[in-house]
Amino acid sequence: MKKLAILLISLIVIPSVIADWFYNSQSIITNIDISSYAEAVPTTPSGYIDTVTINLTFFPKQTNAQELLKFYTDPLAEVLGDTLKFTWNRPETKIDFRINAEVKTHNLLTEIKRKINFPIQDLPKEVVAYTRPSETIDSDNEEITRIGSELAKGEDDLYIVVFKIADWTKNNIEYNLSTLTSEVSQKASWVLQNKQGVCDELTSLFIALLRAIGIPARFVSGLAYTESSLFPEKWGAHGWAEVYFPNYGWVPFDVTYGQFGWIDPTHIKFKESMDSDEPSTYYNWLGRNTDLKTRKLEIKAELMDKIGEYKVPLNIEASTLKKAIGFGSYNLLTATIENPNDFYYATELFLSRPKEVKIIGNELKNILLLPKEKKKLFWILKLDDNLDSRYTYTFPLSASTLNKISSEASFTSSIREKSVSFEEVKKIAELLEEEKEKRYSGNVDLDCKVPKSEFYEYENLSVYCNAKNTGNVFLEDAEICFEGTCRKVSIGISQTKNATFEINYSAIGFRESQVTLKNELVSKRSQITFTVNDAPKIEIEKVEFPGNVSYGDTFNIIFTLAKKSISNPIKVEITFAKNGIEKVWHINEMAENKKFILNLEANQLNHGKNDYKANVDYFDALNRKYNSNKEFSINLTNVTLWQRFFLWINGVESITLQIVAITTLVIGIVFAGLIIWIRRKSKD
């Protein structure tokens, strides 16, 4: 059957917000309209309201990250710090108010260029309050304190600690819009226990975990944009956090959106507070026998303009562990990300893939890169097993950041490819995870090579490894291991150590092997691929022939050249000889068994025993010669005198001699006939 190929390009984009302007705009301008109303409800006919005041703290403000281009209120409000005060004297039954603003916001990234020590030793007095528990952010809860301390264990870099807590919160708390959590702001301890919550509650837990270990954090509320199908309106109220970094100030962290250390320009700040449950609107009224029935704020936002483009440069290279796998197999996609900048940067990565490829584990992954640092992320993939066996498939993959920096890779699959197990892929994933956890691994280069990518088992080649310490720590008692054999080395600063390993030739064929370098500080992996070829081997098998034949018979000799090696014999020469007469065939490369059927006539044999020999000469790619042969005999029986004469004639090689023999025979017959005729005549 002719092999066909199709390209599957039905990419499923992971459910994340991937609008171009959403992350990549330098700035945006948004029109925001906030309105509400209240109604006076007299409890007696003589009831009335004399004055009403509304103090509103939930509205866009001028900050370092956003500008108020236009701002007005109706009725005119008094500005008291971060509060708008509306006042009505002797209002009618219904009072309403409105705020309209045009706000210019910017892509906000705080460029932290040096390590800030953790725990924090000194804090400004005005910041200390943000390390204490509050009503909803109960950071003094024992379980919150335990988890925060566990996540920070052994870390002395503040940014790494904050990132780890943000990443843990996002990956362990489910975003859930159930009525219970969306209508009532739950305590951080409740969110931790129930492992679910909305944006306010995820943020409250994140802040509580930070405060529990002495890191100042505050709650920020405002508006943000989303393209999630969970929300009918794209703009909506949203909560995120700001974390205090000494000498840098307040740095934004949005756990819900996966934006750690930065926020996109659709985040419009309205309010910052100690606790997520602080009221945003205060109503006061003076009157008699009258209640004031209030309504929620109605907030509308409209994008007016997008200005410029913003993208933090990153280098990404995606690759697959296996280039080809069988149906139903597993694979590993690795994304190597390099931060060329001189500041810390965290980003979220997602994987675009065909629907036939499933992801085992988390689909979205966050990564923190120190200045000039390079790291790896990986996804374990599972391929469907119900694919059409007639085709060879190509599966494209793309690893991308939120601001659409991406790298593509692919793998193929067909029924002929080797199956790859979950255990095999998981082992490599565990090595990568260990390498990621041991941060000094980035300061070690491990380069391992084989002199040739393909070789024969008799060549006796080795794996050669160079390990270089590029950091500033002496690596003591590290082990370099290959296929169960280990070499112990100690590598000084800027030193390179070598290790050589013999290859085990018991496993013939394509090999993907791991060389690891490990000690308590580092875990480094180098993958090498090579093919071990066995010596080519051909055997002559299934020889079929008759033991005895008669003069008038036709018969077959059948034999098979059986390829007994994984490697292909080349320059194959087959010689079939009988009584010194040869027939020769040639095959350039023998990839499969070959069957030969020879049709022969018995009158071409010699009387009695006839010796046959099938001989095969062949070579490997290094021009080493090999041989195989098989001998057998066939007897020609029940031959008359005349048949023997003709067999003798056939056995005479020279045509001239054959003519002479036949002429002599004819003359002899004529002469014998003449003698008989003369004798008969003489009797007469």
C-alpha positions in Angstrom: 0.0 0.0 0.0 1.3 3.4 -0.9 2.0 5.5 2.2 -0.1 8.7 2.5 0.4 11.6 4.8 -1.9 14.3 6.2 -1.2 17.3 8.3 -3.4 17.9 11.3 -3.6 21.7 12.0 -6.8 21.9 14.0 -5.2 23.7 16.9 -7.0 24.0 20.2 -6.0 27.1 22.0 -5.8 26.8 25.7 -8.5 28.8 27.4 -6.5 31.8 28.2 -7.0 35.4 27.0 -5.0 35.8 23.8 -6.1 39.1 22.3 -3.3 41.0 20.6 -4.1 44.4 22.2 -4.9 42.9 25.6 -1.2 42.2 26.5 0.8 44.0 23.8 -0.4 47.5 24.0 1.9 50.1 25.5 -1.1 52.1 26.8 -4.8 52.1 26.4 -7.5 54.8 26.9 -10.8 53.6 28.5 -14.0 55.5 29.2 -15.5 54.4 32.5 -19.0 55.3 33.6 -20.1 54.6 37.3 -23.7 55.2 38.4 -26.2 54.2 41.0 -29.2 55.6 42.8 -31.1 55.3 46.1 -34.7 55.7 47.1 -36.2 57.2 50.2 -38.8 54.9 51.7 -40.9 56.7 54.4 -42.1 54.4 57.1 -44.9 56.8 58.1 -46.8 59.4 56.1 -44.9 62.2 57.8 -41.5 60.7 57.1 -38.9 62.7 55.2 -35.1 63.0 54.6 -33.3 66.2 55.3 -29.8 65.4 54.0 -28.1 62.5 52.3 -24.3 62.0 51.9 -22.6 59.3 49.9 -18.9 58.7 50.4 -17.5 56.7 47.5 -14.0 55.3 47.4 -14.5 53.0 44.4 -13.5 55.1 41.4 -10.5 55.6 39.1 -7.7 57.7 40.5 -4.5 59.3 39.3 -1.5 57.2 40.0 2.0 56.5 38.6 0.6 53.9 36.4 -2.6 55.6 35.2 -3.7 59.1 34.2 -7.1 60.7 34.5 -7.6 62.5 31.1 -11.2 63.5 31.9 -13.1 63.3 35.1 -16.5 64.7 36.2 -19.3 63.8 38.5 -23.1 64.5 38.5 -23.9 66.0 40.9 -20.7 67.8 41.6 -18.8 65.8 44.3 -16.3 67.1 46.9 -12.9 65.4 46.6 -11.6 64.3 50.1 -8.4 62.5 49.5 -9.3 59.1 48.0 -13.0 59.7 48.6 -15.8 61.4 46.6 -18.5 63.0 48.8 -21.9 63.6 47.3 -24.4 65.6 49.2 -28.2 66.2 48.8 -30.3 68.6 50.8 -34.1 67.9 51.1 -33.9 65.3 48.2 -36.9 64.0 46.4 -37.9 60.3 46.7 -35.1 59.2 44.3 -31.5 60.4 44.3 -28.9 59.3 41.7 -25.3 60.0 40.9 -22.8 59.4 38.1 -19.1 59.5 37.6 -17.5 59.5 34.1 -13.8 59.3 33.5 -11.4 58.7 30.6 -8.3 56.9 32.0 -5.0 56.2 30.3 -3.3 53.1 31.7 0.1 51.6 30.9 1.6 48.2 30.7 3.0 48.1 34.2 6.2 46.2 35.0 8.5 47.0 37.9 12.1 46.3 36.8 13.7 44.7 39.8 17.4 44.3 38.9 19.0 42.9 42.0 18.3 40.4 44.6 16.3 41.6 47.7 17.1 39.5 50.8 14.4 37.5 52.5 13.3 37.6 55.3 12.9 41.4 55.1 14.7 43.1 58.0 13.5 46.7 58.0 10.2 48.2 56.8 8.9 51.8 56.7 6.4 52.4 59.5 3.6 53.0 57.1 4.1 49.6 55.5 4.3 47.5 58.7 0.5 47.5 59.0 0.3 45.4 55.8 2.1 42.5 57.4 -0.7 42.1 60.0 -3.9 40.0 59.8 -7.2 41.6 59.0 -10.9 40.5 59.1 -10.9 38.6 55.8 -7.1 38.2 55.4 -6.6 36.1 58.5 -2.9 35.6 58.1 -2.5 34.4 61.7 -4.4 31.2 60.8 -2.1 28.2 61.8 -2.5 26.4 58.4 -1.8 29.5 56.4 1.3 30.2 58.4 2.5 26.6 57.9 2.0 26.6 54.2 3.6 30.0 53.7 6.6 28.9 55.8 6.9 25.7 53.8 6.8 27.5 50.5 9.5 30.0 51.6 11.7 27.3 53.2 15.3 27.6 52.2 14.8 30.7 50.0 16.7 33.9 50.6 15.4 35.9 47.5 12.3 37.9 48.1 11.1 37.8 44.5 11.4 34.0 44.4 9.4 33.6 47.6 6.6 35.8 46.3 6.6 34.1 43.0 6.4 30.6 44.6 3.4 31.6 46.8 1.6 33.2 43.8 2.2 30.1 41.7 1.1 27.8 44.4 -2.1 29.8 45.0 -3.0 29.8 41.3 -2.3 26.1 40.8 -4.0 24.9 44.0 -7.1 27.0 44.3 -9.9 26.6 41.8 -11.5 29.7 40.3 -15.2 29.0 41.1 -18.1 31.3 40.4 -20.6 29.4 42.6 -23.2 31.5 44.4 -21.6 30.9 47.8 -18.3 32.4 46.9 -19.3 35.0 44.4 -21.8 36.7 46.7 -20.0 36.5 50.0 -16.4 37.4 50.5 -14.9 34.5 52.4 -11.9 34.5 54.7 -8.5 33.4 53.4 -8.6 30.3 55.8 -12.0 29.3 54.3 -10.5 29.6 50.7 -7.5 27.4 51.8 -9.7 24.8 53.3 -12.2 24.6 50.4 -9.6 25.1 47.7 -11.9 27.4 45.7 -12.9 31.0 45.3 -13.3 34.0 43.0 -10.6 36.6 42.3 -11.1 38.5 45.6 -10.7 35.3 47.6 -7.7 34.0 45.6 -6.1 37.3 46.2 -7.0 37.4 49.9 -5.3 33.9 50.4 -2.2 35.0 48.4 -1.9 38.1 50.6 -2.5 36.1 53.8 0.3 33.7 52.9 2.7 36.6 52.3 1.7 38.4 55.5 2.1 35.2 57.5 5.8 35.2 56.7 6.4 39.0 57.1 5.9 40.2 53.5 3.8 43.3 53.2 0.9 43.0 50.7 -2.3 45.0 50.1 -5.6 44.4 48.3 -6.3 46.4 45.1 -9.7 46.6 43.5 -10.8 48.1 40.2 -11.7 47.0 36.7 -10.1 44.6 34.3 -10.8 43.0 30.9 -11.2 39.4 30.2 -12.2 37.3 27.1 -13.2 34.3 29.3 -16.5 32.6 28.3 -17.4 32.6 32.0 -18.3 36.3 31.9 -20.9 37.8 29.5 -19.4 41.3 30.0 -15.7 41.7 29.0 -15.1 44.5 31.5 -15.8 43.8 35.1 -14.9 44.5 38.7 -11.6 42.7 39.6 -9.3 42.3 42.6 -5.5 41.8 42.6 -2.6 42.4 45.0 0.4 44.7 45.4 3.4 43.4 47.2 6.0 45.7 48.9 9.6 45.3 47.7 12.1 47.4 49.7 13.7 50.2 47.6 11.2 49.5 44.7 7.8 50.1 46.3 4.5 48.3 45.6 4.7 45.7 42.8 1.5 44.3 41.2 0.7 40.5 41.3 -2.6 39.2 39.8 -2.9 35.6 40.8 -6.1 35.1 38.9 -4.7 36.3 35.6 -1.3 34.7 36.1 0.5 38.1 36.0 3.3 38.1 38.5 5.2 41.3 39.0 3.4 43.1 36.2 -0.2 43.7 35.0 -1.6 44.4 31.6 -3.0 47.9 30.8 -6.6 46.8 31.2 -6.1 46.8 35.0 -7.6 50.1 36.1 -7.0 50.8 39.8 -9.9 52.2 41.8 -8.9 51.4 45.4 -6.2 50.0 47.6 -7.0 48.6 51.0 -5.9 46.6 54.0 -8.7 44.1 53.5 -10.7 42.8 50.6 -13.9 43.2 52.5 -13.7 47.0 53.1 -16.9 48.8 51.9 -16.5 51.0 48.9 -19.6 53.1 49.4 -20.9 54.7 52.6 -24.4 56.1 52.9 -25.5 58.6 55.6 -28.8 60.3 55.9 -30.6 62.5 58.3 -34.4 62.5 58.5 -37.5 61.2 60.2 -39.3 57.9 59.8 -37.6 57.1 56.5 -35.2 54.5 55.3 -32.9 54.8 52.3 -33.0 51.9 49.9 -29.7 51.6 48.1 -28.6 50.0 44.8 -25.3 48.4 43.7 -22.9 50.4 41.6 -23.4 50.0 37.9 -20.1 50.2 36.1 -19.5 50.3 32.3 -16.3 50.5 30.4 -15.5 51.1 26.8 -12.1 50.9 25.1 -11.4 54.2 23.3 -7.9 53.7 22.0 -4.8 51.5 21.9 -1.4 53.2 21.9 1.9 51.6 20.9 3.2 48.1 21.4 4.8 46.6 24.5 6.6 43.3 24.7 9.3 42.1 27.1 11.9 40.3 24.9 12.3 36.6 25.7 14.0 33.8 23.8 12.0 30.6 23.5 13.0 27.3 21.9 10.5 24.4 21.9 11.5 20.8 21.2 10.0 17.3 21.6 11.7 14.4 23.3 10.6 12.0 20.5 10.5 13.0 16.9 8.2 10.0 16.1 6.0 7.9 18.3 3.4 5.2 17.9 -0.4 5.6 18.3 -1.5 6.0 21.9 2.1 6.9 23.0 3.4 9.6 25.3 5.8 12.4 24.4 7.4 15.4 26.2 7.5 18.9 24.9 10.3 21.1 26.5 10.3 24.9 26.2 13.7 26.5 26.9 13.1 30.1 27.9 15.9 32.7 28.2 15.6 36.1 29.8 18.0 38.4 28.0 17.0 41.4 30.3 18.8 42.7 33.3 15.6 42.4 35.5 13.5 39.7 37.0 10.6 38.6 34.8 7.7 36.1 35.4 5.4 34.9 32.6 2.8 32.4 32.0 3.2 29.9 29.1 0.5 27.9 27.3 0.6 25.2 24.7 -1.3 25.2 21.4 -1.8 21.7 20.1 -4.1 19.5 17.9 -7.1 18.0 19.5 -5.6 14.5 19.2 -2.9 15.5 21.7 -3.8 15.6 25.4 -1.8 17.3 28.2 -1.1 15.3 31.4 -1.0 17.8 34.3 -1.3 21.6 34.3 -1.9 23.1 30.9 -0.8 26.6 31.9 2.7 27.0 33.5 4.3 30.0 35.3 8.0 30.6 35.3 10.2 33.1 37.0 13.4 34.1 35.3 16.2 36.0 37.0 18.2 38.5 35.0 20.0 36.7 32.1 18.7 33.4 33.3 17.7 30.4 31.2 15.2 27.7 32.3 13.1 24.9 31.0 9.4 24.1 31.2 7.8 20.9 30.0 4.5 19.2 29.2 3.8 15.5 29.2 1.7 14.7 26.1 -0.6 11.7 25.4 -1.5 10.9 21.8 -4.9 9.4 20.9 -4.7 5.7 20.1 -7.7 5.6 17.6 -5.9 7.1 14.6 -6.2 5.7 11.1 -3.5 3.1 10.6 -3.3 4.0 6.8 -1.7 7.4 7.5 1.3 9.1 8.8 0.4 12.1 11.0 2.3 15.3 11.8 1.3 17.1 15.0 2.3 20.8 15.2 2.9 22.3 18.7 3.5 25.9 19.8 4.7 27.1 23.2 3.7 30.7 23.8 3.8 33.4 26.4 0.9 35.7 27.2 2.3 38.4 25.0 2.6 35.9 22.1 6.3 35.2 22.0 6.3 31.6 20.8 8.3 28.7 19.4 7.1 25.8 17.3 7.9 22.1 17.3 6.3 19.0 16.0 6.3 15.2 16.0 5.0 12.5 13.7 3.2 9.3 14.3 2.2 6.2 12.4 1.4 2.5 13.1 5.0 1.6 12.3 6.6 3.8 15.0 7.7 2.5 18.3 5.4 2.8 21.3 6.6 5.2 24.1 5.4 4.5 27.6 4.3 7.0 30.3 7.0 5.7 32.6 9.7 6.4 30.0 8.6 10.0 29.5 7.9 10.5 33.3 11.5 9.6 34.1 12.8 12.4 31.8 10.2 14.8 33.3 11.4 14.0 36.8 15.0 14.8 35.8 13.9 18.1 34.4 11.9 18.9 37.5 14.8 18.1 39.7 17.0 20.3 37.5 14.5 23.2 37.9 14.4 22.8 41.7 18.2 22.9 42.1 18.8 26.4 40.9 22.6 26.1 40.7 22.0 23.7 37.8 21.9 26.7 35.6 25.6 27.3 36.4 26.7 24.0 35.1 27.2 23.0 31.4 27.1 19.3 30.7 28.0 18.3 27.1 28.0 14.7 26.1 28.7 13.2 22.7 29.4 10.0 20.8 32.0 10.2 18.0 29.4 8.9 15.5 25.6 8.9 15.5 25.5 5.4 13.9 28.1 2.6 14.3 28.5 -1.2 14.5 28.7 -3.2 17.7 32.3 -4.3 16.9 33.6 -0.7 16.8 33.9 -0.3 20.6 33.1 3.4 20.8 32.5 5.4 24.0 30.5 8.4 25.3 32.6 11.4 26.1 31.3 14.1 28.5 32.6 17.5 29.5 31.2 19.1 32.7 32.0 22.8 33.3 31.3 24.8 36.4 30.4 28.3 35.3 29.2 29.5 38.7 30.9 30.7 41.9 30.4 27.5 44.1 32.8 24.6 44.3 31.0 21.4 43.3 32.1 18.6 45.4 31.4 14.9 45.1 29.1 15.2 42.0 28.3 12.0 40.1 28.1 11.8 36.3 26.1 8.7 35.4 25.3 7.0 32.1 23.2 3.8 31.8 23.9 2.7 35.4 27.6 3.5 35.4 28.7 6.5 37.4 31.9 8.6 37.7 32.5 10.8 40.8 34.0 14.2 40.1 34.6 17.5 42.0 34.5 20.6 39.8 36.1 23.9 40.9 34.9 27.3 39.8 35.5 27.8 36.0 36.9 24.2 35.8 36.0 21.5 33.4 36.1 17.8 34.2 35.8 14.9 31.7 34.2 11.5 32.0 34.2 8.6 29.5 31.7 5.7 29.4 31.7 2.5 27.4 28.5 1.8 25.5 26.6 -1.4 26.3 26.1 -3.1 22.9 23.5 -5.6 24.2 20.7 -3.3 23.1 20.8 -3.0 19.3 19.0 -0.2 17.4 18.2 3.4 18.0 19.0 4.6 21.5 18.0 7.7 23.4 20.1 7.8 26.6 20.5 10.3 29.5 23.7 11.4 31.1 23.1 13.1 34.5 25.3 15.2 36.7 24.0 15.4 40.3 24.9 16.4 43.8 23.0 18.3 46.5 23.3 21.6 44.6 22.8 20.6 40.9 20.9 18.2 38.7 21.9 18.4 35.0 20.9 16.3 32.1 22.4 15.7 28.7 20.5 13.6 26.2 22.4 11.7 23.5 21.0 9.8 20.6 22.8 7.1 18.6 22.2 3.9 16.7 24.0 0.7 17.5 24.0 -1.6 14.4 24.6 -5.3 14.8 26.8 -7.0 12.2 24.8 -7.8 9.1 23.8 -11.4 8.8 22.2 -13.5 6.0 21.3 -17.1 6.2 20.1 -19.4 3.4 16.9 -21.0 4.6 14.0 -23.1 3.5 15.9 -24.9 0.7 13.5 -27.1 -1.2 14.6 -29.6 -3.9 13.9 -33.2 -5.1 16.4 -35.8 -4.0 16.0 -37.8 -7.3 14.8 -36.9 -10.8 14.4 -38.7 -14.1 15.6 -37.6 -17.5 12.4 -36.1 -18.7 11.5 -34.2 -15.5 11.3 -30.5 -14.8 11.7 -29.5 -11.2 12.1 -26.4 -8.9 14.8 -25.5 -6.5 13.5 -23.0 -3.9 15.5 -21.1 -1.2 15.2 -18.0 0.9 17.8 -15.4 1.8 16.8 -14.6 5.4 18.0 -11.2 6.9 18.9 -12.2 10.4 20.3 -8.8 11.5 18.7 -5.4 12.3 21.2 -3.7 10.1 20.9 -4.0 6.3 23.5 -6.0 4.4 24.8 -4.1 1.3 26.4 -5.1 -2.0 24.9 -8.5 -1.8 26.1 -11.0 -4.4 24.2 -14.4 -4.7 25.9 -17.1 -6.7 24.2 -20.4 -7.6 26.5 -23.1 -8.9 26.0 -26.6 -10.3 28.8 -28.8 -11.4 31.0 -25.7 -11.9 28.4 -23.7 -13.8 27.4 -20.4 -12.0 24.4 -18.0 -12.1 24.9 -14.6 -10.3 22.4 -12.0 -8.9 23.1 -8.6 -7.2 21.2 -6.6 -4.6 22.5 -3.1 -3.6 20.9 -3.2 -0.1 18.9 -6.0 1.5 16.2 -4.6 3.8 14.0 -7.7 3.9 14.0 -11.5 3.1 14.3 -12.5 -0.5 12.9 -15.7 -2.0 14.4 -17.4 -5.1 12.6 -20.0 -7.3 14.7 -21.7 -10.0 12.9 -23.8 -12.7 15.2 -26.5 -14.1 15.1 -29.5 -16.5 16.6 -32.8 -15.5 18.1 -33.4 -19.0 20.5 -30.6 -18.2 22.0 -32.7 -15.3 24.7 -35.3 -15.2 23.9 -38.9 -14.7 24.1 -39.7 -11.1 24.9 -37.2 -8.4 24.8 -33.5 -9.2 26.3 -31.0 -6.6 24.7 -27.6 -6.0 26.0 -24.7 -4.0 24.2 -21.4 -3.1 26.7 -18.8 -1.9 26.1 -15.2 -0.6 28.8 -12.6 -0.2 27.8 -9.2 1.4 29.3 -6.2 3.2 28.5 -3.7 5.9 28.7 0.1 5.6 32.4 -0.1 6.7 33.1 -2.5 3.8 33.7 -5.5 6.1 32.9 -8.7 4.1 30.6 -11.5 5.2 29.6 -14.9 3.7 27.0 -17.6 3.9 26.5 -20.7 1.8 24.5 -23.9 1.5 25.4 -27.1 -0.4 23.1 -30.0 -1.5 22.8 -32.7 -4.2 20.2 -34.1 -6.7 20.5 -37.5 -8.3 19.5 -38.2 -11.9 18.4 -41.9 -12.1 16.9 -44.4 -14.5 18.9 -43.2 -17.5 19.0 -45.2 -20.8 22.1 -45.6 -23.0 20.8 -43.2 -25.5 19.9 -40.7 -22.7 23.4 -41.0 -21.3 24.8 -40.2 -24.8 22.7 -37.1 -25.0 23.6 -36.2 -21.4 27.2 -36.6 -22.4 26.6 -34.4 -25.4 25.0 -31.7 -23.2 28.0 -32.0 -20.9 30.4 -31.1 -23.7 31.1 -27.4 -23.4 32.5 -26.8 -26.9 30.0 -26.5 -29.7 32.5 -27.8 -32.3 33.0 -30.9 -30.2 29.3 -31.3 -29.9 29.0 -31.1 -33.7 31.8 -33.6 -34.2 30.2 -36.0 -31.6 26.8 -35.8 -33.3 28.4 -36.2 -36.8 30.3 -39.3 -35.6 27.1 -40.7 -34.1 25.2 -40.2 -37.4 28.1 -41.8 -39.4 28.2 -44.7 -36.9 24.4 -45.2 -37.3 24.6 -45.0 -41.1 27.6 -47.4 -41.1 25.8 -49.9 -38.8 22.8 -49.7 -41.0 24.8 -50.4 -44.1 26.4 -53.4 -42.5 23.0 -54.8 -41.6 21.7 -54.2 -45.1 24.8 -55.9 -46.7 24.3 -59.0 -44.4 20.7 -59.3 -45.3 21.5 -59.1 -49.0 24.2 -61.8 -48.7 21.7 -64.2 -47.1 19.4 -63.5 -49.9 
